[in-house]
């Protein structure tokens, strides 16, 4: 098994979003261990303050802090996404790296559409990470005014997915 950087990022993201404190994956002569230390709350998400990743292939233990996690990527329009705070909009962001799906199945209707009202806790999409389907509940209530991601595309940790008008 050859583990690449994207798989490690996905693993770190999944572990950071769960109550798991340690996870070890072994395949053949390779072994990866992820350990979660103290937690820090950042923008409503609980992130590990420190994650340790070790592999059995004589790679020294690497330490990552919450500040070293990947930043949310800029949009395809070179960062020209409206600044939600300035116009009173709130964003629903991806809590992990994965594939964004607007519906539970290809032939099913979308969880939410443009103009729909969402409530706190209402599922707005699914993020598939490491063959696991993760429902994403809204952390805000209001009207969906913009859908920022195409169905079936890869999203990054912290990437805005929807813009919500809390007054709507």
C-alpha positions, 0 to 999 in steps of 0.5 A, spaced: 500 500 500 502 506 498 499 512 501 499 519 498 499 526 501 492 526 499 490 520 503 493 522 509 490 529 509 483 526 508 485 521 514 487 527 518 480 531 517 476 525 518 479 523 525 479 531 527 471 531 526 470 525 530 471 523 538 477 518 536 483 519 539 488 514 536 487 510 529 492 505 526 492 503 519 496 497 517 497 494 510 503 489 509 510 493 512 506 500 512 503 502 518 500 509 519 498 512 526 494 518 528 493 520 535 489 526 537 491 531 543 488 537 546 482 540 542 481 547 540 475 550 537 476 554 531 469 557 528 465 553 531 469 546 529 473 542 534 480 541 531 485 537 534 490 542 537 496 537 535 496 530 530 501 526 530 502 521 524 507 516 524 509 511 519 513 504 520 517 505 514 522 509 518 519 516 517 520 520 523 514 522 527 511 529 524 507 533 528 501 538 525 498 543 529 491 546 527 494 552 525 498 548 520 492 545 517 490 547 509 487 553 508 480 554 505 482 554 497 480 560 493 474 560 488 475 559 481 474 567 480 481 568 484 478 570 491 472 574 488 467 570 492 463 575 496 465 577 503 459 574 507 461 578 513 460 584 509 453 583 506 450 579 512 451 572 509 453 566 513 457 561 510 456 553 511 463 550 510 466 543 509 468 540 515 473 535 511 476 534 505 472 529 500 467 529 494 460 534 495 454 531 493 447 535 493 443 529 494 443 522 497 442 519 491 443 521 483 436 520 482 434 523 488 432 531 489 437 535 492 437 536 500 436 544 499 436 548 493 437 556 491 432 560 495 430 554 500 430 556 508 434 551 512 434 550 519 440 549 524 441 541 524 438 540 517 442 536 512 444 540 506 449 536 503 453 529 503 461 529 503 464 523 501 471 522 505 474 515 504 468 511 502 464 514 508 458 518 506 457 524 511 451 528 512 453 535 513 448 539 518 447 546 517 450 550 523 445 556 521 438 558 519 436 562 513 435 562 506 440 559 501 442 565 497 448 561 493 451 554 492 458 555 491 460 548 489 458 544 483 455 537 485 460 531 485 466 536 485 472 535 491 472 540 496 477 542 501 477 543 509 474 550 511 471 551 503 465 555 503 459 551 500 453 555 501 451 562 503 445 563 507 442 569 509 440 569 516 434 574 515 431 570 509 
